[in-house]
Amino acid sequence: MNGQATIKLNTGAEMPALALGTWRLSGTGREQAVGWALEAGYRHVDTAAMYGNEQFVGAGLRVSGVPRDAVFVTTKLAGWDHVRPREAALESLDRLGLEHVDCYLIHWPGGSGADLDVWPVLEELHTERRLKAIGVSNYPVPLVQELLDSADVPPAVNQVEMNPFTHPRDIVAACHDSAIAVQAYSPLGKASRLDDPRVREVAERLGRTPAQVVLRWGIQHGVAVLPKSGDRERIEANGRLFDFELGGDDMASLDSLG
């Protein structure tokens, strides 16, 4: 894999801009997919307590032979654990078999607020270096601002659905203005959308797959992309993003999709 890009977090850490997403990965593919991704050059793996696969992700990391400090690991607090965030975070570490994770996110807002009761607990674990960075997921702009107004440690990341067909411009702009990195889940959108004529035209002209074009679009918007796959060839193909660029006209054409 050619020179993978990174995104600098407000903690000072460098987060790889390409991650393997693991939502809905099941069976032996959970562990194998992590190994294949790391073999292909990925250095970021995304999981969550509610995915039910943290132990398999951890096993994949261990058998890969890639040093722990070379891999950025993100996991998340499940909604049902907002009443016990410290215990839940430590249980995630135990399932992963890790002393720390590089990024820990509140998976969904609890109710209508910004989880101001949960955040101080994550700040404590951050101070203890068990959670190297802390952040949120699926937070709209008002909740991001509410959290920023009260937090001692600002969120490092907001993970949201983002692809050319679902483009939350307001969230991305607000986060970048506040030095909060954005991670894009579902960065390919629905598979059928990859047949969009504008996507296919760019892909055919550049000699790339539609998936590579859509993922590269996210990278060039300054976000981390988290494509999920349990197929080795697709994992490898999705990783080949750093030896080409989309021109301004191509970016504008893809921007017009959503």
C-alpha positions as CSV (number, residue, x, y, z in Angstrom):
1,M,0.0,0.0,0.0
2,N,1.4,3.3,-1.0
3,G,2.1,5.9,1.7
4,Q,-1.1,5.9,3.7
5,A,-2.4,9.3,4.8
6,T,-3.0,10.2,8.5
7,I,-5.1,12.8,10.2
8,K,-3.6,14.6,13.2
9,L,-5.9,14.5,16.2
10,N,-6.2,17.3,18.8
11,T,-4.3,14.9,21.1
12,G,-1.3,15.1,18.9
13,A,-1.7,11.5,17.7
14,E,-1.7,10.5,14.0
15,M,-4.8,8.6,13.0
16,P,-4.6,6.5,9.8
17,A,-7.1,7.8,7.3
18,L,-8.1,4.3,6.2
19,A,-9.7,1.8,8.6
20,L,-11.2,-1.6,8.3
21,G,-14.8,-1.4,9.5
22,T,-16.1,-4.5,11.2
23,W,-19.8,-4.0,11.7
24,R,-21.8,-7.1,10.8
25,L,-18.6,-9.2,10.2
26,S,-19.4,-12.7,11.5
27,G,-18.0,-16.1,11.8
28,T,-14.4,-16.9,11.2
29,G,-14.3,-13.9,8.8
30,R,-14.1,-11.5,11.7
31,E,-10.6,-12.5,12.7
32,Q,-9.4,-13.3,9.1
33,A,-10.6,-9.9,7.9
34,V,-8.4,-8.1,10.4
35,G,-5.4,-10.2,9.4
36,W,-6.0,-9.6,5.7
37,A,-6.4,-5.8,6.3
38,L,-3.2,-5.6,8.3
39,E,-1.3,-7.7,5.7
40,A,-2.6,-5.3,3.0
41,G,-1.2,-2.3,4.9
42,Y,-4.2,-1.0,6.9
43,R,-3.2,0.4,10.2
44,H,-6.6,1.3,11.7
45,V,-9.3,-1.1,12.8
46,D,-12.8,0.0,13.9
47,T,-15.1,-2.0,16.2
48,A,-17.7,-1.5,18.9
49,A,-19.1,-3.2,21.9
50,M,-22.5,-3.5,20.2
51,Y,-21.0,-5.3,17.2
52,G,-20.2,-8.3,19.4
53,N,-16.9,-8.9,17.8
54,E,-14.3,-7.1,19.9
55,Q,-12.7,-10.4,21.1
56,F,-12.3,-11.5,17.5
57,V,-10.8,-8.2,16.4
58,G,-8.3,-8.5,19.3
59,A,-7.4,-12.0,18.2
60,G,-6.9,-10.9,14.7
61,L,-4.5,-8.2,15.9
62,R,-2.5,-10.6,18.0
63,V,-2.0,-13.2,15.3
64,S,-1.2,-10.7,12.6
65,G,2.4,-10.1,13.8
66,V,2.0,-6.4,13.4
67,P,3.3,-4.5,16.5
68,R,0.5,-3.2,18.8
69,D,1.9,0.4,18.6
70,A,1.6,0.3,14.8
71,V,-2.1,-0.2,14.8
72,F,-4.8,2.4,15.7
73,V,-7.8,0.7,17.3
74,T,-11.2,2.4,17.7
75,T,-14.1,1.0,19.7
76,K,-17.3,2.4,21.2
77,L,-19.6,2.6,24.2
78,A,-22.9,0.9,23.7
79,G,-26.1,2.8,24.4
80,W,-27.2,0.4,27.1
81,D,-23.9,1.0,29.0
82,H,-24.3,4.8,29.5
83,V,-25.1,4.1,33.1
84,R,-21.8,2.3,33.6
85,P,-19.3,3.8,31.2
86,R,-16.1,3.0,33.2
87,E,-17.0,-0.6,33.6
88,A,-18.0,-0.9,29.9
89,A,-14.8,0.7,28.6
90,L,-12.7,-1.6,30.7
91,E,-14.7,-4.6,29.5
92,S,-14.1,-3.6,25.9
93,L,-10.3,-3.5,26.7
94,D,-10.6,-6.9,28.2
95,R,-12.4,-8.4,25.2
96,L,-9.9,-6.9,22.9
97,G,-7.0,-8.1,25.1
98,L,-5.5,-4.6,25.1
99,E,-4.1,-2.3,27.7
100,H,-5.5,0.7,25.9
101,V,-7.4,1.7,22.8
102,D,-6.4,4.6,20.6
103,C,-9.9,6.0,20.3
104,Y,-13.0,5.4,22.3
105,L,-16.4,6.8,21.2
106,I,-19.8,7.3,22.6
107,H,-21.6,5.3,19.9
108,W,-24.9,7.2,19.9
109,P,-26.2,10.2,21.9
110,G,-28.3,9.1,24.9
111,G,-31.7,10.8,24.6
112,S,-31.7,14.4,23.6
113,G,-28.5,15.6,25.3
114,A,-24.7,15.3,24.8
115,D,-24.1,12.7,27.5
116,L,-22.5,15.2,29.9
117,D,-22.8,12.7,32.7
118,V,-20.8,10.1,30.7
119,W,-18.1,12.4,29.4
120,P,-16.2,13.0,32.7
121,V,-15.8,9.3,33.2
122,L,-14.2,9.0,29.7
123,E,-12.0,12.0,30.6
124,E,-10.8,10.1,33.7
125,L,-9.9,7.0,31.6
126,H,-8.2,9.3,29.1
127,T,-6.1,10.8,31.9
128,E,-5.2,7.2,32.9
129,R,-4.1,6.5,29.3
130,R,-6.5,3.6,28.9
131,L,-8.3,5.6,26.2
132,K,-5.7,7.5,24.2
133,A,-8.4,9.7,22.5
134,I,-12.1,10.1,23.3
135,G,-14.8,11.1,21.0
136,V,-18.4,10.7,19.9
137,S,-20.4,9.1,17.1
138,N,-23.6,10.2,15.4
139,Y,-23.5,13.6,17.1
140,P,-25.2,16.5,15.2
141,V,-23.7,20.0,15.4
142,P,-25.8,21.2,18.5
143,L,-24.6,18.2,20.6
144,V,-21.0,18.6,19.5
145,Q,-21.2,22.3,20.6
146,E,-22.9,21.3,23.9
147,L,-20.1,18.9,24.7
148,L,-17.4,21.4,23.7
149,D,-18.9,24.0,26.0
150,S,-18.6,21.8,29.1
151,A,-15.8,19.3,28.4
152,D,-12.3,19.6,30.0
153,V,-11.0,17.3,27.3
154,P,-12.6,18.2,23.9
155,P,-13.7,15.3,21.7
156,A,-11.0,14.2,19.3
157,V,-13.4,12.5,16.8
158,N,-16.9,12.4,15.6
159,Q,-17.8,9.3,13.6
160,V,-20.8,9.9,11.2
161,E,-22.3,8.3,8.1
162,M,-20.6,10.0,5.2
163,N,-20.3,9.2,1.5
164,P,-21.1,11.2,-1.7
165,F,-24.8,10.3,-1.4
166,T,-25.0,11.2,2.3
167,H,-22.8,14.2,2.9
168,P,-23.3,15.9,6.3
169,R,-21.5,19.1,5.3
170,D,-22.6,21.0,8.4
171,I,-21.2,18.4,10.8
172,V,-17.9,18.1,8.9
173,A,-17.4,21.8,8.7
174,A,-18.2,22.4,12.4
175,C,-16.0,19.5,13.5
176,H,-13.0,20.7,11.4
177,D,-13.5,24.2,12.7
178,S,-13.2,22.9,16.2
179,A,-10.2,20.6,15.5
180,I,-12.4,17.5,15.8
181,A,-11.5,14.8,13.3
182,V,-14.3,13.1,11.3
183,Q,-14.5,9.3,10.7
184,A,-16.9,8.2,8.0
185,Y,-18.8,5.0,8.4
186,S,-20.7,3.6,5.5
187,P,-18.2,5.4,3.2
188,L,-19.4,3.5,0.2
189,G,-23.1,4.1,0.8
190,K,-25.3,1.3,-0.5
191,A,-23.6,-1.0,-2.9
192,S,-26.2,-0.2,-5.6
193,R,-25.1,3.5,-5.6
194,L,-21.7,2.6,-6.9
195,D,-23.4,2.0,-10.2
196,D,-24.3,5.8,-10.4
197,P,-23.2,7.0,-13.9
198,R,-21.1,9.8,-12.4
199,V,-19.2,7.5,-10.2
200,R,-18.6,5.0,-13.0
201,E,-17.5,7.7,-15.4
202,V,-14.8,8.9,-13.0
203,A,-13.8,5.3,-12.2
204,E,-13.5,4.2,-15.8
205,R,-11.5,7.3,-16.9
206,L,-9.0,6.8,-14.0
207,G,-8.8,3.0,-14.3
208,R,-10.1,2.6,-10.8
209,T,-13.0,0.7,-9.2
210,P,-16.1,2.8,-8.2
211,A,-15.4,1.9,-4.6
212,Q,-11.9,3.3,-4.8
213,V,-13.2,6.5,-6.3
214,V,-15.8,7.0,-3.6
215,L,-13.3,6.2,-0.8
216,R,-10.8,8.6,-2.3
217,W,-13.5,11.3,-2.3
218,G,-13.7,10.9,1.5
219,I,-10.0,11.0,2.0
220,Q,-9.8,14.2,0.0
221,H,-12.5,15.7,2.2
222,G,-10.1,15.2,5.1
223,V,-12.0,12.4,6.8
224,A,-11.0,8.9,7.8
225,V,-12.9,6.2,5.8
226,L,-14.0,2.9,7.4
227,P,-15.0,0.5,4.6
228,K,-16.3,-2.8,5.9
229,S,-15.6,-6.1,4.0
230,G,-14.9,-9.7,4.9
231,D,-13.6,-10.4,1.4
232,R,-9.9,-10.5,1.0
233,E,-9.8,-9.1,-2.6
234,R,-12.1,-6.3,-1.7
235,I,-10.2,-5.4,1.4
236,E,-7.0,-5.2,-0.7
237,A,-8.7,-3.2,-3.4
238,N,-10.3,-0.8,-1.0
239,G,-6.8,-0.1,0.4
240,R,-5.3,1.1,-2.8
241,L,-6.3,4.8,-2.3
242,F,-3.0,6.6,-2.0
243,D,-1.4,6.4,-5.4
244,F,-4.0,8.6,-7.2
245,E,-6.0,11.7,-6.7
246,L,-9.3,13.1,-7.9
247,G,-9.2,16.4,-9.8
248,G,-11.3,19.4,-8.9
249,D,-14.0,18.6,-11.5
250,D,-14.3,15.0,-10.3
251,M,-14.7,16.1,-6.7
252,A,-17.3,18.6,-7.7
253,S,-19.2,16.0,-9.7
254,L,-19.2,13.6,-6.7
255,D,-20.1,16.4,-4.3
256,S,-23.3,17.0,-6.4
257,L,-24.6,13.5,-5.6
258,G,-25.6,14.3,-2.1
